[in-house]
Amino acid sequence: MKPLRIALTKGRLEESTVNLFEQIGIDCSAVRNKGRKLILPVGDGLEVVLAKAADVITYVEHGVCDLGVVGKDTIMEKGGSFYEILDLGFGKCRFALAGPVGSDFFSGYSARTIASKYPHVAHSYFESKAMDIRVIKIEGSVELAPLLGLSDAIVDIVETGTTLKENGLAVIETISDVSARLIVNAASMKLRKTEIEALTDRMERSVKLSSVKEERVC
């Protein structure tokens, strides 16, 4: 049988996932020494594919990868047909509405302009509030938009809030917490259920153990 294939989001989520795999006894030396390779064998009967976040979803949706690790931010923005089966507990941040310090974003009746790398998330958030807004998609440093007068506020990923503070912005409201998630192709979940459940059970036990250790430290 062909290896169970899992797509990992390159960068920090890749590193955290490899750490998790090693914690459950999977040999990830090929990924540690990958060079320029993008498809790598790990452990027995498992293969890793390294990809950008949005592509992880695409590969899982189309069944060329059985599983994937991707941030909840990408899932919320891109959507797709797959099972989201496990919160991996790392890559934590949050979606937030942010604007200039001291501004009263929700006052008045005029339509607001929002800048964001995540237009779908922004639209969904303001639809839930029945607010009339215009969203402008920004690819780079979204914090520039209100500073230049392009938007009244931004919807973006926030980790520490340092970048916002340094640019005279502050969180107005948290939209949603974000972390890395394990997703599974719908057909793979039926055809390779035993293998997938065996792997995900091990991952889940390790995630829970790490969570308990964090709570004890805190």
N, C-alpha and C positions, 0 to 999 in steps of 0.2 A: 504494500500500500504506500502511496506517496506520502511524504512528510506532512504533518499538520503545519500549515503556514500562518504565521502571525505578523502583521504589519505594525511596525513601531514608528511613532512620530520622532523624527530625528532631533537630536539636541538633548535638552534636559529630561524630557519624558523617556527618551531612549535610555539614558544613563540610569534613571530611577527604575525602569522596567528590568534592565539587565541586573541591577542590584537585587531586585525582587526574585528574579529567576535563580540567581546564585544562592539566595537564601533558602530556596526550596530544592537545592541540589542539582540544578541544571548547569552544565558546563557551557559557559559563554565566552570561552577564550577566543573563538573565531570572531566574535563581535568586538572584543577588546583589541584585537589586532587586525581589524578589518581592512585597513588601507583604503582603497577606493571601491571596494566591493559593496554591493547593495543587497545581495541575497546571500545569506550565510547560514550554515547548519549550526544548531545548538542542541546539546543533549542528544537523546535518542528519539528519532522520529519527529523532530521539530525543526522548523526552518524560519528564520527571521528575514523580513523584508523591511528595509529602511526607506522611509518616504516622508514627504511633507504632510502636515496634519490633514488638509482637505483631501489629499490623495489616499490617505489611509482609509477614509470613509468610502471613497470611490472603489478601491480595490476590494474591500469587504462586501460592499453592496453587490458588485458584479461577480463575486465568488472566486476571484483569483487568489484571494487570501481568505482563510477560514475565520480568523480573528484579527482584531486590531486594538491598539492602545492609542487613544486620542483624548484631547482635552474636551471637557463638557462645553467649553466656549465654542469649539468648532462644531460640535453636535447641534448646539442651539442655533447657530448661524446657518449651517449647511443642511441640517436635517438628513433624511434618508431612510431606506428600508433595511433595518437590521435589528438585532436584539442588543440592548444595553444591559449587561448582566452583572457588572461589578464596579463599585466605586473603589479605586485602588488606593485612595487616601493620600496620594502625593500630587505635586503640581498644583497646590492649592492657591487660589486667588479669588477674585470676585468681579462680577460685572457691576459697574456703578455709573450713576449719573453724576457728573461733576461740572462745576462752573466757577466763574470768578468769585473769589472770597468776598463775602458781604452782599452778593447779589440775591435778590428774592425771585428765584426762578418761577415759582408757581403763582405769583401775583399777577393781576391784570388779565385781560381777555385776548390779547393779540397772539397770533400763531407764533410758535417758537421754532427756531432753526437749530437742528442738532447735527453735529459732525461726528462721524463714527466709522471705524473699520468694519463694524458689524451692523449694517443697515436693517437686516431682518430682526435682530434682537431689539434694536431701538424701536422699530415700528411696532413690534409685538408689545413691548413695555408700555408705550404711550397709548396704544389701542386699549389696553386694560384700564387705563386711566381716562379714556374717552377725551383725550387731548388732541387738538389740531396742531400738527407739527410738520416741518419739512426736514428731511434727512439728506445730508450731503455726505457721500462716501469719501473718506480720506484714506490714502494708502500708507502715508508716513507718520510723522509725529502729530497725532491728533490734537495734542495740547496747544498747538499753534493756532488752531481755528478760532477759538474765542479771543485769543490775544490779538489777532489780526482783524477782528470784527466780522469774521465769516459766519460765526455761529454764536448762539446764546449759551450753549453748553455742549458737553460731549458725553457719549456713552462709550466706555472703554473698559479694558481689563485693568484692575488695580491690585497691586501686591502690597507694597509698603506705603504707598501714597507719597513717597519722597519726590517723585517727578512732578506730581500735581502741585505740591507745596512750593517747590522751587520755581514754578511758573505762575504763582499767584492763584492757583485753583484749589478747590476743596470738594470733597464728596458731598453731594446733596442728598443722595439716597442710594442704598445698595439695592441692586436689581436681583442678583442671584449669586450664590456661591458656586465656585467652579473647582473641579479637580479632574484628574485623569480617570478615564473610564475604559473598561474592557467591553468591546463590542464583538458580536458574532454574526456571521452570515446566516440567514434564515435556513437555507438548504443544508448548510454544513451542520447546523444544530440538529437536524433530523438524521442526516446520513452518518455523521461522526459523533453522535451524542455521547457515547461512552468515553471516547478519548478527550473530548472537550470538557466534559464534566470532571474527569479525573484531574486534568490540568487546572481547571478553575477552582476546584475544591482545595487543591494545594495552595494556590495563590490566595484564596480567601482566608485560609487559616493563617497564613503568614501576615496578611494585611491586618487581621484582627489582633494578632500577637504584637505587631508593631504599634498598633493603636493603644493597647494596654500598657506597653512600656512607656509610651509618650505621656499617658495619663499619670503614671507613677512618678515620672520626672517632674511633671507640672505640679 
